[in-house]
Amino acid sequence: MRADSSTAIHFLLASRQCELNNLHYLLKSGELVGKISQLVHMLQCERGASNLYLCSTGNRFADELTRRVNAVDIAQRPVMDALIQLEKTAAALPQSSRLFSRMASTVYALSVLSPLRRKIHERSLPQPGMTAFFNDIIRHLLALVSELTDTAAEPTITRALIAMLSFMQGKEFAGQERALGSAAFAAGYFDDGMRRQMVELIDSQERCFERFLDFTDEMSRRRWSDQAADSEFERFRRIACTRTVASISAQEEGQRWFTLASRRLDGMKQVEEGLEQLLLARCQECIDAAELAGNDQQADIETFMSRQDEQPPDYAVFVTGNGSCLPANGWLHGDGLPPQLGRSLLVLIQQQDRRLQSMDQELAVLRVTLNERRQIERAKGLLMQHRGLSEQEAYTTLRGMAMSQNKKLIDIATAMLTIADILPSHP
């Protein structure tokens, strides 16, 4: 291929088309995130119904559990379909290997549902074990959302993805709080471990919601603030965090706690649906803007090319870079390209380069947040694998190490990951 102006135009247009292709991929990713959000909510509902079923020793809530199981199965189908469709779109992306690996682990986690449900039906699995299985399935789904967020290469969409992921994580901690409280209230007592875990789950929610507020838009902030605190729910929270025994019958308190916590989760789901709509709207806005800019660019090039014969063939364009002029060899000779076209083509190339550079700089700032969160998640996974901790216990351990050493949480996570390769394999 000869290096001439037509080749430069070809690659300039190819750059714009790649950007548009990536935005269409992000739209597909956003649609998948919305479907995962629905599936996670249904799994949270099934986890809650399973809690009630096991806490009643199988005497109640069997019909409710069946409804929740069916709802999860229905919500799972569009997720699987979207994964298959995304594979076709994402196969050429440089991050696709890691993304497909995450998809594989997510699908495997979902495959555990059938044997888990059998054990719940037979009441052969204790309530804490059941909750841990559901927590792990949901954790894999949220990790897939995190991976999709990490592949986003458009700042506006990345911010919307971070906001939604943060809110989904906070909502999941709220679901775990409901499960723990249901078991404790049904049993009629709260030991030190339960109370400590409740406090940690509340703290985890607040951290996630604070991050959500940092990255979301004003309308979503208002939706969240409109979810007024329920005084009765807060009263039950204080009981769970401070008392040893319940004040009325265990069955009544357990049922009331579950109702209040479920109402809170339903309110969160409404906020989450608004975030999904915002994400898809941001994707479409970016696509529309890219298509419009591409059309304008194409029209400019066609206009310039139509005027080639109006100018003499010999010219030279002086290129500037980084705010300073290049030396004599910085002169680009048109080799027959008209001066007006040469200057205009150069301007288009420089505009494209500056715009992409600006996007990269903004993404770099966002990547810091994403990378720190990913490192902490990996360190948590390491503790879960090698020390048999729950997700919340792993985070508490990391935080305790950070406090005792007067270091940031990310510093502890990074140090832990540097020795991950020399740790013995988990049997």
C-alpha positions in Angstrom: 0.0 0.0 0.0 1.4 3.4 -1.0 1.8 6.0 1.7 -0.3 8.9 0.3 -3.1 11.2 1.2 -5.8 8.7 0.3 -4.2 6.1 2.6 -4.2 8.6 5.4 -7.9 9.3 4.8 -8.6 5.6 4.8 -7.0 5.1 8.3 -8.6 8.3 9.7 -12.0 6.9 8.7 -11.0 3.5 10.1 -10.2 5.1 13.4 -13.6 6.6 13.6 -15.3 3.3 12.6 -13.3 1.4 15.3 -14.6 4.0 17.9 -18.1 3.5 16.7 -17.8 -0.3 16.8 -16.5 -0.1 20.4 -19.5 2.1 21.4 -21.9 -0.6 19.9 -20.0 -3.1 22.0 -20.5 -1.0 25.1 -24.2 -0.8 24.3 -24.4 -4.6 24.2 -22.4 -4.6 27.5 -24.8 -2.2 29.1 -27.8 -4.3 28.0 -26.1 -7.3 29.6 -25.4 -5.4 32.8 -29.1 -4.7 33.0 -30.0 -8.3 32.5 -27.5 -9.3 35.2 -29.0 -6.7 37.5 -32.4 -8.4 37.1 -30.9 -11.9 37.6 -29.1 -10.8 40.8 -32.3 -9.3 42.2 -34.1 -12.5 41.5 -31.3 -14.5 43.2 -31.5 -12.3 46.2 -35.2 -13.0 46.4 -34.7 -16.7 46.1 -32.0 -16.5 48.8 -34.5 -14.7 51.0 -37.2 -17.2 50.4 -34.8 -20.1 51.0 -33.9 -18.5 54.3 -37.6 -18.3 55.3 -38.1 -21.9 54.2 -35.1 -23.3 56.2 -35.8 -21.2 59.3 -39.4 -22.6 59.3 -37.9 -26.1 59.1 -39.7 -26.5 55.8 -43.2 -26.1 57.3 -43.8 -22.7 55.6 -42.9 -20.7 52.5 -42.6 -23.6 50.1 -44.9 -22.0 47.5 -43.1 -18.7 47.8 -39.7 -20.5 47.3 -41.1 -22.2 44.2 -42.2 -18.9 42.7 -38.7 -17.4 43.4 -37.0 -20.4 41.8 -39.1 -20.0 38.6 -38.4 -16.3 38.5 -34.6 -16.9 38.7 -34.8 -19.5 35.9 -36.7 -16.9 33.7 -34.2 -14.2 34.5 -31.3 -16.5 33.7 -32.2 -17.1 30.1 -31.7 -13.6 28.7 -28.4 -13.4 30.5 -27.2 -16.5 28.8 -28.5 -15.3 25.4 -26.7 -11.9 25.9 -23.4 -13.7 26.8 -23.5 -15.6 23.5 -24.3 -12.4 21.6 -21.5 -10.5 23.4 -19.0 -13.2 22.5 -19.5 -12.4 18.8 -19.0 -8.7 19.4 -16.1 -8.9 21.8 -14.0 -11.7 20.3 -11.6 -9.3 18.6 -11.1 -7.0 21.6 -7.7 -7.3 23.4 -9.4 -7.8 26.7 -11.6 -10.7 25.4 -9.5 -13.5 26.9 -10.0 -12.3 30.5 -13.6 -11.4 29.8 -14.4 -14.9 28.4 -12.6 -16.5 31.4 -14.9 -14.4 33.7 -17.9 -15.5 31.7 -16.9 -19.2 32.1 -16.6 -18.9 35.9 -19.9 -17.1 36.1 -21.7 -19.8 34.1 -20.1 -22.5 36.2 -21.3 -20.7 39.4 -24.8 -20.6 38.0 -24.6 -24.3 37.3 -24.4 -24.9 41.1 -28.0 -23.7 41.5 -29.7 -27.1 40.7 -27.8 -29.2 43.3 -28.1 -26.3 45.8 -31.9 -26.2 45.4 -32.1 -30.0 45.9 -30.2 -29.7 49.2 -32.5 -26.8 50.3 -35.6 -28.8 49.4 -34.3 -31.8 51.4 -33.2 -29.4 54.2 -29.8 -31.1 54.2 -27.8 -27.9 54.0 -27.7 -25.5 57.1 -28.9 -22.0 56.6 -25.3 -20.4 56.8 -24.1 -22.8 54.1 -27.1 -22.1 51.8 -26.5 -18.3 52.2 -22.8 -18.7 51.4 -23.6 -20.6 48.2 -26.0 -17.8 47.0 -23.5 -15.1 48.0 -20.8 -16.8 45.9 -23.1 -17.1 42.8 -24.0 -13.4 43.1 -20.3 -12.5 43.7 -19.4 -14.1 40.3 -22.1 -12.2 38.5 -20.9 -8.9 40.0 -17.3 -9.8 39.1 -18.5 -10.2 35.5 -20.1 -6.7 35.7 -16.7 -5.4 37.0 -14.9 -7.0 34.0 -17.4 -5.4 31.6 -16.7 -2.1 33.3 -13.0 -2.5 33.0 -13.3 -3.0 29.2 -15.2 0.3 28.7 -13.1 2.8 26.7 -15.4 5.8 26.8 -15.3 8.0 30.0 -19.0 8.9 30.1 -20.0 5.3 29.9 -17.3 4.1 32.3 -18.6 6.5 34.9 -22.1 5.2 34.5 -20.9 1.6 34.7 -18.9 2.4 37.9 -21.9 4.0 39.5 -24.2 1.0 38.6 -21.6 -1.6 39.7 -21.1 0.3 43.0 -24.8 0.4 43.7 -25.3 -3.3 42.8 -22.5 -4.2 45.2 -24.1 -2.1 48.0 -27.5 -3.7 47.3 -25.9 -7.1 47.5 -24.5 -6.3 51.0 -28.0 -5.1 51.9 -29.3 -8.5 50.8 -26.7 -10.3 52.9 -27.7 -8.2 55.8 -31.3 -9.3 55.3 -30.3 -13.0 55.2 -28.1 -12.7 58.4 -30.8 -10.8 60.2 -33.5 -13.2 59.2 -31.5 -16.2 60.6 -30.6 -14.3 63.8 -34.1 -13.0 64.5 -35.6 -16.4 63.8 -33.2 -18.0 66.2 -34.0 -15.4 68.8 -30.5 -14.4 69.7 -27.4 -12.5 68.4 -23.9 -13.7 69.3 -20.8 -11.5 69.1 -20.0 -12.8 65.6 -23.4 -12.0 64.3 -23.4 -8.5 65.7 -19.9 -7.9 64.4 -20.9 -9.2 60.9 -24.0 -7.0 60.9 -21.9 -3.9 61.6 -19.5 -4.8 58.9 -22.2 -5.3 56.3 -23.7 -1.9 57.1 -20.3 -0.4 56.8 -19.7 -2.1 53.4 -23.0 -0.8 52.1 -22.1 2.8 53.0 -18.8 2.5 51.2 -20.4 1.2 48.1 -23.2 3.9 48.1 -20.6 6.6 48.7 -18.7 5.5 45.6 -22.0 5.3 43.7 -22.7 8.9 44.6 -19.3 10.0 43.5 -19.8 8.7 40.0 -23.5 9.0 39.2 -25.7 11.9 37.9 -27.8 14.3 39.9 -31.1 12.6 39.1 -29.9 9.3 40.4 -28.6 11.0 43.6 -32.1 12.5 44.1 -33.7 9.0 43.5 -31.4 7.6 46.2 -32.1 10.4 48.7 -35.8 9.9 48.1 -35.4 6.4 49.6 -36.1 7.7 53.1 -34.8 5.8 56.0 -37.4 3.6 57.6 -37.4 4.2 61.4 -38.7 0.7 62.2 -36.0 -0.9 60.0 -33.4 1.2 61.8 -34.8 0.1 65.2 -34.4 -3.6 64.1 -30.9 -2.8 63.0 -30.0 -1.4 66.4 -31.4 -4.6 68.0 -29.3 -6.8 65.7 -26.2 -4.8 66.4 -26.5 -4.2 70.1 -28.6 -6.8 71.8 -28.1 -10.5 72.7 -31.7 -11.7 72.6 -34.9 -10.6 70.8 -37.6 -8.7 72.6 -40.7 -10.6 71.3 -41.3 -14.0 69.7 -38.6 -15.1 67.3 -41.0 -15.9 64.6 -42.7 -12.5 64.7 -39.4 -10.6 64.7 -37.9 -12.7 62.0 -40.8 -12.2 59.7 -41.1 -8.5 60.4 -37.3 -7.9 59.8 -37.6 -9.8 56.5 -40.5 -7.7 55.4 -38.8 -4.4 56.2 -35.5 -5.4 54.7 -37.3 -6.7 51.5 -39.1 -3.4 51.2 -35.7 -1.6 51.4 -34.3 -3.9 48.7 -37.3 -3.3 46.4 -36.7 0.5 46.8 -33.0 -0.1 45.8 -34.1 -2.0 42.8 -36.0 1.0 41.6 -32.9 3.1 41.8 -30.9 0.4 40.1 -33.4 0.4 37.2 -32.9 4.1 36.8 -29.2 3.6 36.7 -29.7 1.0 33.9 -31.7 3.4 31.9 -29.1 6.1 32.4 -26.3 3.7 31.3 -28.2 2.7 28.1 -29.0 6.4 27.4 -25.4 7.3 27.7 -24.4 4.6 25.3 -26.9 5.7 22.7 -25.9 9.3 23.1 -22.3 8.5 22.5 -23.2 6.4 19.4 -25.4 9.2 18.0 -22.6 11.7 18.6 -20.0 9.5 17.0 -22.2 8.8 14.0 -22.8 12.5 13.5 -19.2 13.4 13.9 -18.3 10.6 11.4 -20.8 11.9 8.9 -19.4 15.5 9.3 -15.9 14.2 8.8 -16.8 12.2 5.7 -18.6 15.3 4.3 -15.5 17.5 4.9 -13.2 15.0 3.2 -15.5 14.7 0.2 -15.7 18.5 -0.1 -11.9 18.8 0.1 -11.3 16.0 -2.4 -13.7 17.6 -4.9 -11.5 20.8 -4.9 -8.2 19.1 -5.7 -8.0 20.6 -9.2 -8.5 24.1 -8.0 -5.1 24.4 -6.4 -1.5 24.1 -7.7 0.2 20.7 -6.9 3.2 21.8 -5.0 2.9 22.8 -1.4 4.3 22.2 2.1 2.5 22.0 5.4 4.4 22.8 8.6 3.5 20.4 11.4 3.5 21.4 15.1 3.7 19.0 18.0 3.4 19.4 21.7 3.0 23.1 21.3 6.4 23.6 19.5 7.5 23.6 15.9 9.4 20.7 14.5 12.8 21.2 12.8 13.2 21.5 9.1 12.4 17.9 8.5 9.0 18.5 10.1 7.8 19.9 6.8 5.4 17.5 5.2 5.3 17.8 1.4 2.0 17.1 -0.3 3.4 15.3 -3.3 0.6 16.7 -5.5 -2.0 17.1 -2.6 -3.6 20.6 -2.8 -2.7 22.9 0.1 -6.3 23.4 1.2 -6.8 19.6 1.4 -3.5 19.0 3.0 -4.1 21.5 5.7 -7.6 20.4 6.3 -6.7 16.7 6.4 -3.9 17.5 8.9 -6.3 19.4 11.1 -8.8 16.5 11.0 -6.0 14.1 12.0 -4.8 16.4 14.8 -8.3 16.9 16.1 -8.9 13.1 16.2 -5.6 12.6 18.0 -6.3 15.3 20.6 -9.8 14.0 21.3 -8.6 10.5 21.8 -5.8 11.7 24.0 -8.2 13.6 26.1 -10.4 10.5 26.5 -7.3 8.4 27.4 -6.4 10.9 30.1 -9.9 10.9 31.6 -10.0 7.1 31.4 -6.6 6.9 33.2 -8.1 8.6 36.2 -11.1 6.3 36.2 -8.8 3.3 35.8 -7.2 4.1 39.1 -10.5 3.5 40.9 -11.2 0.4 38.9 -7.7 -1.1 39.4 -7.7 -0.4 43.1 -11.0 -2.1 43.5 -9.9 -5.1 41.4 -6.7 -5.5 43.4 -8.7 -5.5 46.6 -11.1 -8.0 45.2 -8.3 -10.3 44.2 -6.7 -10.0 47.6 -10.0 -10.9 49.2 -10.3 -13.9 46.9 -6.8 -15.0 48.0 -7.8 -14.9 51.6 -11.1 -16.7 50.9 -9.2 -19.4 49.1 -6.3 -20.0 51.4 -7.9 -19.2 54.8 -11.5 -20.4 54.1 -13.0 -17.0 54.9 -16.3 -15.5 53.7 -16.1 -12.5 51.5 -17.0 -10.2 54.4 -14.5 -11.8 56.7 -11.8 -11.5 54.0 -12.5 -7.7 53.7 -12.5 -7.3 57.5 -9.1 -9.0 57.6 -7.6 -6.8 55.0 -9.0 -3.7 56.7 -7.7 -4.8 60.0 -4.2 -5.3 58.6 -4.3 -1.9 57.0 -5.3 -0.2 60.3 -2.7 -2.1 62.3 0.0 -1.1 59.9 -1.3 2.4 59.3 -1.4 1.8 55.5 -4.0 2.2 52.8 -6.2 -0.8 52.0 -4.8 -0.9 48.4 -1.3 -1.1 49.7 -2.1 -4.2 51.8 -3.9 -5.8 48.9 -1.0 -5.1 46.5 1.6 -6.5 49.0 -0.5 -9.6 49.4 -0.8 -10.2 45.7 3.0 -9.9 45.2 3.5 -13.1 47.2 0.4 -14.9 45.7 2.5 -17.0 43.4 4.5 -18.6 46.2 1.5 -19.6 48.3 0.7 -23.3 48.3 -2.2 -24.3 46.1 -5.5 -24.8 47.8 -6.6 -28.4 47.8 
